[in-house]
Amino acid sequence: MGQKDSELFKALCAELGFVDTVPSSSQPQSHASDCVCKWDDGHGPCDVTVNKEEIADHLSSSHLPPSGRARMKCLWEGCELEHICRDTIIRHIRQIHLGIKPRRQS
């Protein structure tokens, strides 16, 4: 992929709300399993860096209401998904916004 294609790809990913976890010379070095929280409650994105395995805990403790069947809107930067259950939104963010594949049960 050429330089121009790479820049276009990064711009498209940013527009869709995907987080670039691959370090570049203009970004601080981060571990490949880290991600940046882009939950935006109207005051700008959270921008906290957390380990992908800990994103569910971060969302639960910092952004989501207590457990329940209440429907809510995904407030991840650029997302328009509405009427989703709290527990489903965590799975949605992990899979759609962070590209984390579901764990297979053995």
All heavy atoms as an XYZ file, in Angstrom:
826
protein
N       0.857     -1.166      0.000
C       0.000      0.000      0.000
C       0.901      1.225      0.000
O       1.818      1.344      0.790
C      -0.895     -0.033      1.245
C      -1.897      1.056      1.269
S      -3.046      1.148      2.697
C      -3.361     -0.489      3.175
N       0.620      2.165     -0.882
C       1.419      3.374     -0.975
C       1.099      4.359      0.129
O       0.118      4.206      0.863
N       1.923      5.408      0.224
C       1.758      6.437      1.263
C       0.376      7.079      1.187
O      -0.298      7.235      2.195
C       2.857      7.493      1.095
C       2.760      8.662      2.054
C       3.259      8.322      3.436
O       3.993      7.364      3.624
N       2.867      9.106      4.406
N      -0.060      7.427     -0.025
C      -1.352      8.082     -0.196
C      -2.496      7.140      0.205
O      -3.449      7.551      0.856
C      -1.514      8.535     -1.642
C      -2.678      9.448     -1.867
C      -2.650     10.009     -3.272
C      -3.758     11.022     -3.446
N      -3.740     11.639     -4.761
N      -2.397      5.849     -0.181
C      -3.416      4.876      0.190
C      -3.479      4.698      1.692
O      -4.549      4.590      2.276
C      -3.133      3.519     -0.466
C      -3.324      3.540     -1.970
O      -4.104      4.375     -2.458
O      -2.676      2.729     -2.645
N      -2.316      4.666      2.344
C      -2.251      4.509      3.792
C      -2.918      5.681      4.500
O      -3.659      5.502      5.458
C      -0.783      4.380      4.229
O      -0.700      4.271      5.623
N      -2.657      6.889      4.026
C      -3.264      8.078      4.617
C      -4.782      8.081      4.414
O      -5.531      8.431      5.317
C      -2.646      9.339      4.022
C      -1.205      9.550      4.444
C      -0.541     10.708      3.714
O      -1.239     11.477      3.013
O       0.688     10.831      3.852
N      -5.233      7.656      3.228
C      -6.663      7.574      2.949
C      -7.335      6.548      3.854
O      -8.400      6.784      4.406
C      -6.892      7.219      1.475
C      -8.339      7.139      1.008
C      -9.046      8.478      1.190
C      -8.392      6.700     -0.438
N      -6.680      5.397      4.030
C      -7.197      4.355      4.901
C      -7.319      4.857      6.336
O      -8.339      4.661      6.992
C      -6.289      3.117      4.842
C      -6.734      1.995      5.734
C      -7.825      1.218      5.399
C      -6.064      1.730      6.919
C      -8.242      0.184      6.228
C      -6.465      0.703      7.742
C      -7.555     -0.063      7.388
N      -6.298      5.535      6.841
C      -6.321      6.063      8.211
C      -7.436      7.094      8.369
O      -8.126      7.122      9.379
C      -4.971      6.680      8.578
C      -3.913      5.650      8.855
C      -2.606      6.309      9.247
C      -1.540      5.263      9.493
N      -0.265      5.867      9.890
N      -7.630      7.944      7.360
C      -8.679      8.963      7.424
C     -10.061      8.307      7.450
O     -10.933      8.718      8.206
C      -8.568      9.917      6.240
N     -10.246      7.274      6.632
C     -11.516      6.560      6.608
C     -11.791      5.889      7.950
O     -12.890      5.968      8.481
C     -11.521      5.524      5.486
C     -12.774      4.668      5.361
C     -13.995      5.541      5.095
C     -12.609      3.640      4.260
N     -10.769      5.237      8.512
C     -10.923      4.588      9.816
C     -11.280      5.602     10.889
O     -12.147      5.358     11.722
C      -9.650      3.843     10.202
S      -9.396      2.338      9.251
N     -10.627      6.747     10.874
C     -10.906      7.788     11.865
C     -12.337      8.297     11.720
O     -13.038      8.501     12.706
C      -9.917      8.932     11.714
N     -12.790      8.474     10.470
C     -14.145      8.947     10.231
C     -15.191      7.954     10.730
O     -16.235      8.335     11.232
C     -14.341      9.187      8.734
C     -15.671      9.822      8.400
C     -15.793     10.146      6.924
O     -14.801     10.571      6.321
O     -16.897      9.967      6.396
N     -14.874      6.662     10.635
C     -15.800      5.626     11.084
C     -15.697      5.357     12.577
O     -16.440      4.550     13.117
C     -15.556      4.328     10.306
C     -15.881      4.406      8.818
C     -15.430      3.145      8.105
C     -17.369      4.630      8.609
N     -14.748      5.994     13.256
C     -14.622      5.824     14.696
C     -13.695      4.700     15.111
O     -13.620      4.377     16.287
N     -12.990      4.103     14.155
C     -12.038      3.062     14.516
C     -10.783      3.715     15.067
O     -10.391      4.794     14.640
C     -11.681      2.188     13.308
C     -12.830      1.361     12.822
C     -13.478      1.670     11.643
C     -13.279      0.277     13.553
C     -14.544      0.909     11.204
C     -14.344     -0.490     13.125
C     -14.977     -0.166     11.944
N     -10.149      3.059     16.017
C      -8.980      3.604     16.679
C      -7.741      2.952     16.114
O      -7.661      1.732     16.029
C      -9.061      3.369     18.205
C      -7.835      3.910     18.893
C     -10.310      4.012     18.758
N      -6.769      3.752     15.736
C      -5.507      3.248     15.210
C      -4.607      2.880     16.374
O      -4.164      3.735     17.126
C      -4.837      4.330     14.348
C      -3.534      3.871     13.726
O      -3.227      2.666     13.807
O      -2.839      4.719     13.155
N      -4.357      1.587     16.558
C      -3.492      1.152     17.654
C      -2.097      0.808     17.165
O      -1.282      0.330     17.923
C      -4.082     -0.079     18.380
O      -4.233     -1.137     17.432
C      -5.411      0.254     19.027
N      -1.817      1.063     15.883
C      -0.487      0.800     15.344
C       0.330      2.062     15.514
O      -0.021      3.114     15.000
C      -0.561      0.403     13.852
C       0.817      0.192     13.281
C      -1.437     -0.818     13.677
N       1.451      1.994     16.250
C       2.235      3.194     16.480
C       2.819      3.745     15.184
O       3.178      2.994     14.287
C       3.368      2.725     17.400
C       3.020      1.356     17.829
C       2.000      0.826     16.895
N       2.877      5.049     15.084
C       3.561      5.695     13.972
C       4.507      6.723     14.558
O       4.492      6.999     15.745
C       2.548      6.354     13.034
O       2.001      7.498     13.637
N       5.315      7.325     13.723
C       6.304      8.274     14.223
C       5.649      9.493     14.857
O       6.244     10.148     15.696
C       7.229      8.702     13.086
O       6.456      9.263     12.038
N       4.398      9.805     14.486
C       3.734     10.975     15.052
C       2.900     10.647     16.288
O       2.345     11.527     16.901
C       2.837     11.623     13.988
O       1.815     10.724     13.619
N       2.803      9.349     16.629
C       2.030      8.952     17.797
C       2.957      8.414     18.874
O       3.988      7.821     18.571
C       1.044      7.824     17.444
C      -0.070      8.244     16.547
C      -0.993      7.065     16.258
O      -0.541      5.986     15.922
N      -2.273      7.297     16.396
N       2.571      8.612     20.158
C       3.368      7.991     21.200
C       3.304      6.473     21.072
O       2.296      5.932     20.609
C       2.708      8.463     22.499
C       1.447      9.141     22.118
C       1.441      9.349     20.641
N       4.354      5.789     21.458
C       4.385      4.341     21.397
C       3.335      3.772     22.347
O       3.200      4.217     23.468
C       5.772      3.811     21.798
C       6.851      4.170     20.811
C       6.711      3.431     19.482
O       6.049      2.418     19.379
N       7.334      3.956     18.459
N       2.586      2.794     21.886
C       1.610      2.135     22.738
C       1.669      0.649     22.461
O       2.085      0.222     21.400
C       0.197      2.664     22.481
O      -0.227      2.315     21.186
N       1.252     -0.127     23.414
C       1.227     -1.572     23.256
C       0.092     -1.924     22.304
O      -0.961     -1.298     22.324
C       1.030     -2.229     24.628
C       1.255     -3.692     24.603
N       0.257     -4.570     24.334
C       2.384     -4.425     24.796
C       0.744     -5.797     24.362
N       2.021     -5.732     24.645
N       0.282     -2.932     21.465
C      -0.714     -3.294     20.452
C      -2.058     -3.669     21.064
O      -3.076     -3.594     20.398
C      -0.185     -4.435     19.596
N      -2.081     -4.066     22.332
C      -3.353     -4.438     22.955
C      -4.017     -3.250     23.657
O      -5.011     -3.419     24.336
C      -3.147     -5.585     23.938
O      -2.316     -5.171     24.990
N      -3.486     -2.055     23.476
C      -4.086     -0.854     24.044
C      -5.050     -0.237     23.038
O      -4.910     -0.408     21.833
C      -3.025      0.181     24.399
C      -2.216     -0.202     25.620
O      -2.618     -1.142     26.324
O      -1.179      0.428     25.853
N      -6.032      0.473     23.562
C      -6.957      1.206     22.710
C      -7.307      2.516     23.400
O      -7.087      2.678     24.590
C      -8.208      0.391     22.421
S      -9.169     -0.023     23.884
N      -7.839      3.436     22.638
C      -8.246      4.732     23.166
C      -9.767      4.766     23.192
O     -10.420      4.512     22.185
C      -7.693      5.882     22.300
C      -8.173      7.224     22.821
C      -6.173      5.825     22.261
N     -10.322      5.068     24.344
C     -11.771      5.141     24.498
C     -12.285      6.398     23.796
O     -11.854      7.507     24.093
C     -12.144      5.179     25.978
S     -13.926      5.323     26.245
N     -13.207      6.198     22.868
C     -13.773      7.317     22.112
C     -15.240      7.565     22.473
O     -16.001      8.107     21.678
C     -13.631      7.047     20.602
C     -12.196      7.068     20.124
C     -11.593      8.444     20.286
C     -10.168      8.517     19.780
N      -9.590      9.851     19.981
N     -15.623      7.170     23.700
C     -16.983      7.436     24.182
C     -17.121      8.946     24.333
O     -16.297      9.601     24.965
C     -17.197      6.738     25.515
C     -18.621      6.773     25.977
C     -19.187      7.691     26.805
C     -19.646      5.846     25.633
N     -20.508      7.395     27.004
C     -20.827      6.261     26.286
C     -19.693      4.715     24.833
C     -22.026      5.587     26.181
C     -20.892      4.035     24.723
C     -22.046      4.470     25.389
N     -18.153      9.523     23.741
C     -18.338     10.977     23.754
C     -19.713     11.308     24.310
O     -20.728     11.154     23.639
C     -18.193     11.521     22.330
C     -18.220     13.044     22.283
O     -18.576     13.686     23.298
O     -17.906     13.589     21.212
N     -19.742     11.768     25.549
C     -21.005     12.076     26.215
C     -21.452     13.525     25.992
O     -22.279     14.040     26.713
C     -20.903     11.783     27.708
C     -19.826     12.597     28.394
O     -19.162     13.415     27.722
O     -19.630     12.412     29.608
N     -20.886     14.150     24.972
C     -21.243     15.535     24.669
C     -20.203     16.535     25.123
O     -20.305     17.721     24.832
N     -19.191     16.059     25.844
C     -18.125     16.930     26.325
C     -16.808     16.603     25.631
O     -15.745     16.919     26.134
C     -17.950     16.786     27.845
C     -19.187     17.106     28.613
N     -19.667     18.390     28.771
C     -20.086     16.308     29.239
C     -20.776     18.369     29.469
N     -21.061     17.118     29.763
N     -16.881     15.907     24.501
C     -15.682     15.468     23.784
C     -15.369     14.027     24.147
O     -15.864     13.506     25.144
N     -14.574     13.360     23.302
C     -14.268     11.945     23.556
C     -13.482     11.755     24.845
O     -12.727     12.629     25.265
C     -13.459     11.518     22.339
C     -13.002     12.771     21.690
C     -13.939     13.859     22.097
N     -13.669     10.604     25.481
C     -12.999     10.260     26.732
C     -11.475     10.291     26.562
O     -10.767     10.866     27.365
C     -13.474      8.877     27.175
S     -12.616      8.178     28.592
N     -10.973      9.624     25.517
C      -9.547      9.584     25.170
C      -8.641      8.920     26.204
O      -7.437      9.126     26.194
C      -9.009     10.981     24.835
C      -9.440     11.434     23.444
O      -9.720     10.563     22.596
O      -9.490     12.652     23.213
N      -9.206      8.122     27.106
C      -8.393      7.363     28.058
C      -7.842      6.136     27.337
O      -8.567      5.462     26.605
C      -9.234      6.932     29.286
C      -8.497      5.931     30.152
C      -9.626      8.144     30.094
N      -6.564      5.848     27.514
C      -5.960      4.658     26.931
C      -6.090      3.510     27.917
O      -5.701      3.640     29.073
C      -4.470      4.904     26.609
O      -4.388      5.990     25.679
C      -3.826      3.677     25.997
N      -6.694      2.423     27.460
C      -6.868      1.234     28.292
C      -6.492     -0.003     27.494
O      -6.509      0.009     26.269
C      -8.321      1.077     28.814
C      -8.685      2.154     29.790
C      -9.319      1.038     27.689
N      -6.178     -1.064     28.207
C      -5.925     -2.348     27.582
C      -7.239     -2.858     27.011
O      -8.285     -2.722     27.635
C      -5.364     -3.315     28.630
C      -5.008     -4.646     28.044
O      -5.879     -5.420     27.684
N      -3.720     -4.900     27.938
N      -7.203     -3.443     25.808
C      -8.436     -3.930     25.173
C      -9.189     -4.916     26.059
O     -10.407     -4.975     26.026
C      -8.124     -4.583     23.827
C      -7.828     -3.592     22.741
C      -7.628     -4.293     21.411
C      -7.350     -3.287     20.316
N      -7.198     -3.942     19.005
N      -8.464     -5.683     26.854
C      -9.117     -6.653     27.740
C      -9.849     -5.965     28.891
O     -10.694     -6.561     29.534
C      -8.093     -7.654     28.283
C      -7.460     -8.522     27.204
C      -8.503     -9.294     26.390
O      -9.434     -9.871     26.987
O      -8.382     -9.314     25.153
N      -9.518     -4.701     29.153
C     -10.120     -3.972     30.265
C     -11.157     -2.940     29.818
O     -11.701     -2.212     30.643
C      -9.023     -3.286     31.080
C      -8.045     -4.273     31.695
C      -6.819     -3.602     32.289
O      -6.651     -2.373     32.138
O      -6.011     -4.329     32.889
N     -11.432     -2.893     28.512
C     -12.349     -1.871     28.007
C     -13.754     -2.042     28.577
O     -14.424     -1.062     28.890
C     -12.365     -1.817     26.452
C     -13.134     -0.587     25.952
C     -12.942     -3.084     25.857
C     -12.469      0.730     26.214
N     -14.206     -3.281     28.762
C     -15.550     -3.503     29.327
C     -15.640     -2.937     30.739
O     -16.629     -2.288     31.097
C     -15.893     -4.989     29.316
N     -14.600     -3.156     31.551
C     -14.583     -2.602     32.908
C     -14.576     -1.079     32.879
O     -15.281     -0.427     33.655
C     -13.358     -3.106     33.682
C     -13.429     -4.587     33.981
O     -14.549     -5.153     34.022
O     -12.358     -5.193     34.180
N     -13.788     -0.507     31.969
C     -13.719      0.951     31.853
C     -15.082      1.521     31.455
O     -15.557      2.486     32.067
C     -12.652      1.359     30.831
C     -12.710      2.817     30.480
N     -12.305      3.807     31.352
C     -13.175      3.450     29.364
C     -12.506      4.998     30.788
N     -13.027      4.801     29.580
N     -15.717      0.924     30.440
C     -17.030      1.406     30.007
C     -18.053      1.302     31.129
O     -18.819      2.237     31.375
C     -17.510      0.613     28.790
C     -16.739      0.845     27.494
C     -17.093     -0.224     26.474
C     -17.008      2.232     26.946
N     -18.047      0.160     31.831
C     -19.015     -0.063     32.915
C     -18.832      0.926     34.059
O     -19.808      1.447     34.599
C     -18.889     -1.490     33.448
O     -19.278     -2.409     32.461
N     -17.596      1.179     34.425
C     -17.345      2.043     35.583
C     -17.373      3.535     35.244
O     -17.658      4.355     36.113
C     -16.007      1.689     36.235
O     -14.934      1.965     35.352
N     -17.109      3.893     33.994
C     -16.998      5.311     33.655
C     -18.131      5.884     32.807
O     -18.361      7.086     32.838
C     -15.683      5.551     32.899
O     -14.585      5.170     33.683
N     -18.798      5.027     32.026
C     -19.735      5.584     31.050
C     -21.143      5.002     31.061
O     -22.068      5.691     30.674
C     -19.160      5.412     29.635
C     -17.813      6.013     29.447
N     -17.548      7.352     29.652
C     -16.628      5.450     29.093
C     -16.269      7.587     29.420
N     -15.691      6.453     29.080
N     -21.303      3.761     31.451
C     -22.600      3.101     31.311
C     -23.389      3.085     32.613
O     -22.807      3.077     33.693
C     -22.403      1.664     30.812
C     -21.669      1.523     29.484
C     -21.502      0.051     29.140
C     -22.399      2.255     28.376
N     -24.722      3.059     32.505
C     -25.546      2.964     33.717
C     -25.395      1.578     34.336
O     -24.875      0.663     33.696
C     -26.968      3.180     33.187
C     -26.913      2.776     31.762
C     -25.524      3.092     31.283
N     -25.845      1.412     35.579
C     -25.782      0.083     36.202
C     -26.513     -0.950     35.342
O     -27.330     -0.598     34.501
C     -26.495      0.274     37.535
C     -26.487      1.739     37.788
C     -26.459      2.404     36.443
N     -26.201     -2.206     35.581
C     -26.816     -3.294     34.813
C     -28.324     -3.127     34.749
O     -28.949     -2.640     35.677
C     -26.490     -4.648     35.442
O     -25.124     -4.902     35.340
N     -28.870     -3.538     33.647
C     -30.316     -3.445     33.463
C     -30.667     -3.659     32.012
O     -29.810     -3.820     31.164
N     -31.938     -3.659     31.742
C     -32.418     -3.896     30.385
C     -32.707     -2.583     29.654
O     -33.291     -2.599     28.572
C     -33.684     -4.760     30.429
C     -33.502     -6.112     31.081
C     -32.735     -7.089     30.263
N     -33.477     -7.413     29.047
C     -32.920     -7.887     27.954
N     -31.635     -8.093     27.908
N     -33.647     -8.155     26.898
N     -32.330     -1.470     30.225
C     -32.606     -0.181     29.591
C     -31.923     -0.095     28.229
O     -30.809     -0.569     28.048
C     -32.119      0.951     30.490
N     -32.596      0.521     27.289
C     -32.049      0.720     25.951
C     -31.311      2.058     25.934
O     -31.705      3.008     26.598
C     -33.162      0.738     24.917
C     -33.959     -0.540     24.896
C     -33.496     -1.384     23.793
N     -34.259     -2.636     23.751
C     -33.833     -3.682     23.101
N     -32.701     -3.635     22.466
N     -34.540     -4.776     23.086
N     -30.236      2.114     25.182
C     -29.453      3.339     25.120
C     -28.855      3.513     23.739
O     -28.958      2.639     22.889
C     -28.374      3.335     26.200
C     -27.437      2.151     26.168
S     -26.311      2.114     27.571
C     -25.472      3.659     27.395
N     -28.186      4.627     23.529
C     -27.515      4.951     22.274
C     -26.022      4.735     22.465
O     -25.485      5.037     23.526
C     -27.792      6.415     21.919
C     -27.165      6.892     20.622
C     -27.499      8.359     20.398
C     -27.139      8.891     19.056
N     -25.871      8.632     18.502
N     -25.360      4.217     21.440
C     -23.906      4.102     21.489
C     -23.328      5.497     21.290
O     -23.582      6.145     20.275
C     -23.396      3.160     20.393
S     -21.582      3.038     20.366
N     -22.563      5.968     22.262
C     -21.982      7.305     22.193
C     -20.521      7.276     21.770
O     -19.785      8.242     21.987
C     -22.132      8.015     23.548
C     -23.577      8.291     23.971
C     -23.606      8.973     25.340
C     -24.317      9.125     22.941
N     -20.099      6.162     21.156
C     -18.739      6.097     20.624
C     -18.657      7.112     19.488
O     -19.585      7.251     18.686
C     -18.452      4.692     20.102
C     -16.992      4.415     19.939
C     -16.265      4.561     18.799
C     -16.092      3.928     20.927
N     -14.971      4.203     19.012
C     -14.830      3.810     20.320
C     -16.231      3.592     22.273
C     -13.716      3.360     20.999
C     -15.120      3.148     22.952
C     -13.881      3.035     22.328
N     -17.585      7.834     19.432
C     -17.395      8.889     18.444
C     -17.756      8.411     17.029
O     -17.203      7.442     16.538
C     -15.935      9.341     18.493
C     -15.623     10.576     17.708
C     -14.188     10.990     17.916
O     -13.283     10.293     17.422
O     -13.970     12.001     18.595
N     -18.731      9.082     16.412
C     -19.126      8.785     15.049
C     -20.168      7.693     14.890
O     -20.631      7.448     13.784
N     -20.565      7.027     15.964
C     -21.539      5.927     15.874
C     -22.958      6.474     16.010
O     -23.200      7.393     16.790
C     -21.278      4.879     16.952
S     -22.271      3.382     16.742
N     -23.872      5.890     15.260
C     -25.264      6.329     15.310
C     -26.209      5.230     15.763
O     -27.428      5.377     15.667
C     -25.679      6.857     13.933
C     -24.890      8.087     13.528
C     -25.304      8.645     12.179
O     -26.340      8.226     11.639
O     -24.575      9.505     11.673
N     -25.675      4.124     16.282
C     -26.500      3.007     16.726
C     -27.318      3.410     17.953
O     -26.791      3.958     18.913
C     -25.619      1.803     17.054
C     -26.335      0.523     17.456
C     -27.158     -0.002     16.283
C     -25.332     -0.522     17.896
N     -28.622      3.144     17.888
C     -29.525      3.491     18.989
C     -30.307      2.272     19.438
O     -30.330      1.255     18.759
C     -30.499      4.580     18.543
C     -29.820      5.894     18.211
C     -30.820      6.994     17.927
O     -31.928      6.976     18.500
O     -30.488      7.879     17.132
N     -30.958      2.391     20.579
C     -31.868      1.371     21.120
C     -31.161      0.028     21.310
O     -31.631     -1.004     20.857
C     -33.108      1.220     20.234
C     -33.780      2.515     19.922
N     -34.399      3.275     20.894
C     -33.899      3.205     18.773
C     -34.887      4.366     20.350
N     -34.594      4.357     19.069
N     -30.050      0.048     22.004
C     -29.273     -1.156     22.249
C     -29.154     -1.365     23.758
O     -29.026     -0.396     24.517
C     -27.883     -1.059     21.560
C     -27.113     -2.353     21.664
C     -27.091      0.106     22.063
C     -25.878     -2.411     20.789
N     -29.224     -2.619     24.193
C     -29.111     -2.936     25.622
C     -27.697     -2.668     26.122
O     -26.730     -2.786     25.375
C     -29.453     -4.396     25.874
S     -31.176     -4.791     25.594
N     -27.593     -2.345     27.396
C     -26.307     -2.030     28.020
C     -25.269     -3.125     27.787
O     -24.144     -2.843     27.393
C     -26.507     -1.813     29.516
C     -25.236     -1.525     30.266
C     -25.456     -1.703     31.765
N     -24.252     -1.431     32.498
C     -23.271     -2.297     32.662
N     -23.341     -3.495     32.132
N     -22.200     -1.972     33.357
N     -25.622     -4.371     28.043
C     -24.649     -5.455     27.886
C     -24.287     -5.680     26.421
O     -23.158     -6.031     26.105
C     -25.179     -6.747     28.501
C     -25.288     -6.638     30.017
O     -24.623     -5.763     30.601
O     -26.033     -7.424     30.610
N     -25.228     -5.434     25.529
C     -24.960     -5.589     24.105
C     -24.041     -4.484     23.603
O     -23.234     -4.702     22.708
C     -26.283     -5.592     23.308
O     -27.135     -6.604     23.848
C     -26.055     -5.849     21.844
N     -24.148     -3.303     24.184
C     -23.320     -2.184     23.733
C     -21.838     -2.450     24.001
O     -20.979     -2.052     23.217
C     -23.790     -0.843     24.345
C     -23.432      0.300     23.416
C     -23.207     -0.596     25.714
C     -24.193      1.571     23.710
N     -21.534     -3.143     25.087
C     -20.138     -3.489     25.374
C     -19.601     -4.409     24.282
O     -18.510     -4.188     23.749
C     -20.002     -4.119     26.773
C     -20.321     -3.069     27.848
C     -18.601     -4.702     26.969
C     -20.413     -3.617     29.249
N     -20.381     -5.411     23.928
C     -19.972     -6.327     22.851
C     -19.851     -5.566     21.525
O     -18.907     -5.763     20.762
C     -20.964     -7.478     22.730
C     -20.541     -8.516     21.703
C     -21.428     -9.753     21.699
N     -22.832     -9.434     21.425
C     -23.824     -9.684     22.265
N     -23.619    -10.246     23.432
N     -25.063     -9.374     21.932
N     -20.791     -4.681     21.246
C     -20.773     -3.859     20.029
C     -19.484     -3.052     19.938
O     -18.818     -3.050     18.902
C     -22.001     -2.941     20.029
C     -21.912     -1.771     19.104
N     -22.117     -1.872     17.748
C     -21.635     -0.462     19.360
C     -21.971     -0.664     17.201
N     -21.688      0.199     18.150
N     -19.104     -2.382     21.008
C     -17.896     -1.557     21.007
C     -16.654     -2.413     20.804
O     -15.778     -2.081     20.001
C     -17.797     -0.715     22.298
C     -18.884      0.371     22.269
C     -16.408     -0.095     22.457
C     -19.081      1.099     23.571
N     -16.584     -3.541     21.508
C     -15.420     -4.432     21.367
C     -15.282     -4.938     19.934
O     -14.199     -4.924     19.373
C     -15.520     -5.617     22.332
C     -15.284     -5.235     23.793
C     -15.479     -6.419     24.723
N     -14.779     -7.616     24.293
C     -13.514     -7.930     24.636
N     -12.852     -7.128     25.416
N     -12.960     -9.040     24.202
N     -16.382     -5.374     19.334
C     -16.314     -5.994     18.015
C     -16.279     -4.974     16.877
O     -15.470     -5.082     15.970
C     -17.496     -6.940     17.817
C     -17.422     -8.161     18.701
C     -18.635     -9.070     18.548
O     -19.548     -8.805     17.777
N     -18.644    -10.154     19.307
N     -17.151     -3.981     16.903
C     -17.287     -3.039     15.791
C     -16.247     -1.920     15.850
O     -15.568     -1.643     14.871
C     -18.714     -2.435     15.745
C     -19.764     -3.537     15.623
C     -18.836     -1.404     14.625
C     -19.620     -4.437     14.415
N     -16.114     -1.288     17.001
C     -15.226     -0.127     17.087
C     -13.770     -0.498     17.351
O     -12.876      0.237     16.937
C     -15.730      0.843     18.154
C     -17.091      1.383     17.854
N     -17.401      2.084     16.708
C     -18.254      1.288     18.541
C     -18.672      2.412     16.703
N     -19.224      1.948     17.810
N     -13.541     -1.600     18.045
C     -12.160     -1.964     18.383
C     -11.660     -3.185     17.615
O     -10.485     -3.522     17.700
C     -12.039     -2.207     19.894
C     -12.391     -0.993     20.760
C     -12.327     -1.364     22.228
C     -11.480      0.183     20.442
N     -12.540     -3.851     16.880
C     -12.122     -4.989     16.064
C     -11.696     -6.213     16.857
O     -10.924     -7.036     16.370
N     -12.212     -6.349     18.082
C     -11.869     -7.505     18.918
C     -12.827     -8.635     18.572
O     -14.046     -8.482     18.694
C     -11.975     -7.150     20.418
C     -11.031     -6.003     20.760
C     -11.693     -8.384     21.276
C     -11.220     -5.455     22.158
N     -12.288     -9.743     18.140
C     -13.118    -10.885     17.783
C     -13.647    -11.552     19.036
O     -12.965    -11.598     20.056
C     -12.321    -11.884     16.954
C     -11.898    -11.306     15.613
C     -11.134    -12.301     14.812
C     -10.702    -11.660     13.506
N      -9.922    -12.561     12.678
N     -14.878    -12.091     18.950
C     -15.435    -12.770     20.147
C     -14.606    -13.995     20.513
O     -14.004    -14.635     19.642
C     -16.834    -13.166     19.712
C     -16.937    -12.927     18.255
C     -15.768    -12.114     17.837
N     -14.562    -14.264     21.802
C     -13.832    -15.448     22.266
C     -14.620    -16.687     21.909
O     -15.831    -16.736     22.079
C     -13.644    -15.387     23.784
C     -12.793    -14.222     24.188
C     -12.610    -14.236     25.701
N     -12.018    -12.996     26.111
C     -12.382    -12.303     27.149
N     -13.364    -12.739     27.918
N     -11.797    -11.182     27.446
N     -13.935    -17.690     21.448
C     -14.601    -18.966     21.144
C     -14.576    -19.834     22.366
O     -13.572    -19.969     23.038
C     -13.893    -19.675     20.007
C     -14.034    -18.911     18.721
C     -13.577    -19.739     17.577
N     -13.804    -18.973     16.367
C     -13.817    -19.484     15.189
N     -13.585    -20.767     15.030
N     -14.038    -18.737     14.144
N     -15.730    -20.427     22.643
C     -15.806    -21.334     23.785
C     -15.377    -22.705     23.330
O     -15.748    -23.176     22.271
C     -17.222    -21.370     24.335
C     -17.635    -20.028     24.896
C     -19.018    -20.076     25.491
O     -19.695    -21.090     25.443
N     -19.431    -18.972     26.070
N     -14.554    -23.358     24.162
C     -14.074    -24.681     23.783
C     -14.886    -25.786     24.391
O     -15.682    -25.643     25.219
C     -12.622    -24.857     24.190
O     -12.382    -24.340     25.472
